[in-house]
Amino acid sequence: MNWSVSIKQFEGYLQLEKSLSPNSVEAYVRDIHKLRQYLEISKLPAGPEKVTTRLLRDFLAWLGELGMSATSQARTLSGIKAFYNFLIMEDLLLLDPTDTLEAPKIGRKLPDTLSYEEITQLLEAIDMSTNEGTRNRAIIEVLYSSGLRVSELTELRLSNLYVEQGFVRVTGKGNKERLVPIGRDALKHLGFYLSGVRTHLEIKPGNEDIVFLNRRGAGLSRIMVFNIIKDLAARAGIRKTISPHTFRHSFATHLIEGGADLRAVQEMLGHESITTTEIYTHLDRDYLKQVITEFHPRS
């Protein structure tokens, strides 16, 4: 059974027999493509008839690793269930792998994700008239624009900023380096901080190449970044429990829900293989930058 043919038939069914709106049809088809991409990334070139319940559980776990909320996972599973119900109805399959599969529990504890409106609300709460405010705005913009871990942010170096190309080089877990696109808003506020604040600091020896510094010219600690975000959330009236990692999850979730290719999001996050057979995917840097430009809310 061919994925492209099956998806095309499903799309026609949704349009002609279910009379769904173009946006609804697109959302259903996007759900199927997520599953297809996962199979390709995992080196499992299986057709729709080879998908098992176990494989679908692994797929949902992978979406969770990428930062997708339980609600969004349940929505994706709903689309996949509709696809397999269609295949069964058309006598193209005998067994439905989604039949005994339960959707992720919405109430379970998962990292909070901020909506785009909440991101904007938090950014607007920053006092840009102060040096700390200018720096903190740059910090939040970079976290949300590139999905960095807090350690990757505090260790970010001037020598690893490629402003003209629109990339930053970060060192992640296991000292593995990766290039990550950075959006225009983040670059703009990073520029404000570098030229208007950092250049006037008396920098402590050993911190000359560190991007984000405190008022004494030393690198920021992880705890300080946590406290900056906690104070900003309180000032913005956001009652969710958020941390630097919240922006990483928001970055991934907003890209995925906007339709970004899962392989691109996985590479930008610096995630390792979810399955033992998966090989770390290398994608063209121009393509990653295109994904940010097309799907990120602040690019």
C-alpha positions in Angstrom: 0.0 0.0 0.0 1.4 3.4 -1.0 1.3 6.3 1.4 0.8 9.0 -1.3 -2.1 7.2 -2.9 -3.7 6.3 0.4 -3.4 9.9 1.6 -4.8 11.3 -1.6 -7.8 8.9 -1.4 -8.4 9.9 2.2 -8.2 13.6 1.3 -10.8 13.1 -1.5 -13.1 11.3 1.0 -12.9 14.1 3.5 -13.6 16.7 0.8 -16.4 14.9 -1.2 -18.1 12.6 1.3 -17.5 14.4 4.6 -17.7 17.9 3.1 -15.1 19.2 5.5 -13.6 22.7 5.1 -10.2 23.1 3.3 -8.6 23.9 6.7 -10.0 20.8 8.4 -8.9 18.6 5.5 -5.4 20.1 5.6 -5.2 19.5 9.4 -6.2 15.8 8.9 -3.7 15.3 6.1 -1.0 17.0 8.2 -1.5 14.5 11.0 -0.9 11.6 8.6 2.2 13.2 7.2 3.6 13.5 10.7 3.3 9.7 11.1 4.9 9.2 7.7 7.8 11.5 8.5 8.4 9.6 11.8 8.6 6.3 9.9 11.1 7.8 7.5 13.3 9.3 10.3 13.2 6.0 12.2 14.3 4.1 9.1 11.0 2.2 9.0 9.9 2.4 5.4 6.6 0.8 6.3 3.4 1.4 4.3 0.1 2.2 6.1 -0.7 -1.6 6.3 2.6 -2.2 8.3 1.8 0.3 11.1 1.2 -1.4 14.4 -0.2 -0.3 17.7 3.3 -0.5 19.3 4.7 1.7 16.5 2.0 4.3 17.1 2.8 4.4 20.8 6.4 5.1 19.9 5.3 7.8 17.6 3.3 9.5 20.3 6.2 9.3 22.7 8.4 10.9 20.0 6.0 13.8 19.6 6.1 14.3 23.4 9.9 14.4 23.2 9.7 17.1 20.6 7.6 19.2 23.0 4.1 18.6 21.7 1.5 18.9 24.4 -0.9 16.0 25.3 -3.8 17.9 23.8 -2.0 18.3 20.5 -0.9 14.6 20.6 -4.5 13.6 21.1 -5.5 15.8 18.2 -2.9 14.2 15.9 -4.0 10.7 17.0 -7.6 11.7 16.2 -6.5 12.4 12.6 -4.7 9.1 12.3 -7.7 7.2 13.7 -9.9 8.8 11.0 -7.4 7.8 8.3 -7.4 4.1 9.5 -11.1 4.1 9.9 -11.3 5.2 6.2 -8.9 2.4 5.1 -11.0 -0.2 7.0 -14.3 1.2 5.5 -12.8 1.0 2.0 -11.7 -2.7 2.6 -8.1 -1.7 2.1 -7.2 -3.0 5.6 -8.5 -5.8 7.8 -7.1 -4.7 11.2 -7.1 -1.2 12.6 -3.8 -0.4 14.6 -5.5 2.5 16.3 -8.4 0.4 17.7 -6.9 -0.2 21.1 -4.7 2.9 21.3 -5.6 5.4 24.0 -5.0 9.1 23.5 -2.5 10.7 25.9 -4.2 11.8 29.1 -4.8 15.5 28.9 -4.6 15.9 32.7 -1.2 14.3 33.1 1.7 16.5 34.2 3.6 17.8 31.2 5.9 20.8 30.8 3.7 24.0 30.4 3.7 25.6 26.9 3.0 29.2 26.4 0.7 30.4 23.7 1.9 33.0 21.3 -0.3 35.5 23.0 1.3 34.7 26.3 4.8 35.0 24.8 3.8 38.5 23.5 2.3 39.4 26.9 5.6 38.4 28.7 7.7 40.3 26.2 5.6 43.4 26.6 6.1 43.3 30.4 9.9 43.9 30.0 11.1 47.4 30.9 13.2 48.2 27.8 14.4 51.5 29.3 16.9 49.6 31.5 20.1 47.8 30.6 18.8 44.6 32.4 15.5 44.9 30.4 17.3 45.2 27.1 19.4 42.1 28.0 16.4 40.1 29.3 14.4 40.9 26.1 17.3 39.5 24.1 17.4 36.4 26.3 13.7 35.6 25.9 13.8 36.3 22.2 16.8 33.9 21.7 15.3 31.2 23.9 12.0 31.2 22.0 13.5 31.9 18.5 15.9 29.0 18.6 14.7 26.5 21.2 17.9 26.6 23.2 18.4 24.8 26.5 19.3 27.1 29.4 22.9 25.8 29.5 23.2 26.4 25.8 22.0 30.0 26.3 24.4 30.7 29.3 27.3 29.3 27.3 26.5 31.0 24.1 29.6 32.8 22.7 30.1 35.8 20.5 32.4 33.7 18.2 29.5 31.4 17.6 27.1 34.1 16.4 26.7 34.1 12.6 24.5 37.2 12.3 24.8 37.7 8.5 23.8 34.0 7.9 21.1 34.0 10.6 22.5 31.1 12.6 24.0 30.5 16.1 26.3 27.6 16.9 25.4 25.9 20.2 27.0 23.1 22.2 24.4 20.7 23.5 24.4 17.4 25.4 27.5 15.3 25.0 29.4 18.3 23.7 27.7 17.9 20.3 27.6 21.1 18.3 24.7 22.1 16.0 23.8 25.2 13.9 20.4 26.6 14.7 18.5 29.4 12.8 17.7 32.5 14.7 14.7 34.7 13.8 14.8 38.4 12.9 13.2 39.6 16.1 15.8 37.8 18.1 18.6 39.1 16.0 17.3 42.6 16.4 17.1 42.5 20.2 20.3 40.7 20.4 21.9 43.6 18.5 20.3 46.1 20.8 21.9 44.3 23.8 25.3 43.8 22.2 25.7 47.4 21.0 23.8 49.2 23.6 24.5 47.4 26.8 27.2 44.7 26.7 29.8 47.0 24.9 29.7 49.3 27.9 30.3 46.6 30.6 33.6 46.1 32.3 34.0 42.4 31.5 35.7 40.0 33.9 38.7 38.0 32.6 37.6 34.8 31.0 34.1 36.1 30.0 35.2 38.1 27.0 33.5 35.7 24.5 30.3 35.0 26.6 27.2 36.7 25.1 25.0 37.2 28.1 26.6 38.9 31.1 25.4 40.2 34.5 26.0 43.9 35.5 29.4 42.9 36.9 30.6 41.6 33.6 30.4 37.9 34.4 28.4 35.1 32.7 24.9 34.4 33.9 24.2 31.4 35.9 21.3 29.0 35.2 19.6 30.0 38.4 19.8 33.7 37.4 18.0 32.9 34.1 15.4 31.0 36.0 14.8 33.9 38.3 14.7 36.4 35.4 11.9 34.4 33.8 10.0 33.8 37.1 10.0 37.6 37.8 8.9 38.4 34.2 6.0 35.9 34.4 4.8 37.5 37.7 5.0 40.9 36.2 3.1 39.8 33.1 0.4 38.1 35.2 1.1 34.6 33.8 0.2 32.1 36.4 1.7 29.0 34.8 4.8 27.5 36.2 7.4 28.4 33.6 11.1 28.1 33.2 13.7 28.5 30.4 12.7 25.0 29.2 9.1 26.3 28.7 10.3 28.4 25.8 12.0 25.4 24.3 8.8 23.4 24.4 6.8 26.4 23.1 9.3 26.8 20.2 8.9 23.2 19.2 5.1 23.1 19.7 4.4 26.2 17.7 6.6 25.0 14.8 5.0 21.6 14.7 1.4 22.8 15.1 2.1 25.3 12.3 3.1 22.5 10.0 6.9 22.4 10.2 8.7 19.3 9.1 9.3 17.1 12.2 12.8 16.2 11.0 13.8 19.9 10.9 12.4 20.5 14.4 14.3 17.4 15.8 17.6 18.7 14.4 17.1 22.2 15.7 16.4 20.9 19.1 19.5 18.7 19.0 17.5 15.6 19.9 19.2 12.2 19.7 17.6 9.2 18.2 14.3 8.1 19.8 14.8 4.5 18.5 18.0 2.6 18.5 18.0 2.2 14.7 17.5 5.9 14.0 20.5 7.9 12.6 20.8 11.5 13.5 19.4 13.4 10.5 21.4 16.0 8.7 19.4 18.6 6.8 20.5 21.5 4.6 21.0 24.7 6.7 19.1 26.8 4.2 16.1 24.5 4.6 16.2 24.8 8.4 16.3 28.6 8.1 13.3 28.4 5.7 11.4 26.4 8.3 12.0 29.1 10.9 11.0 31.9 8.5 7.8 30.1 7.3 6.5 28.6 10.6 7.9 30.5 13.6 5.5 33.2 14.9 8.3 35.7 15.5 10.4 35.3 12.3 
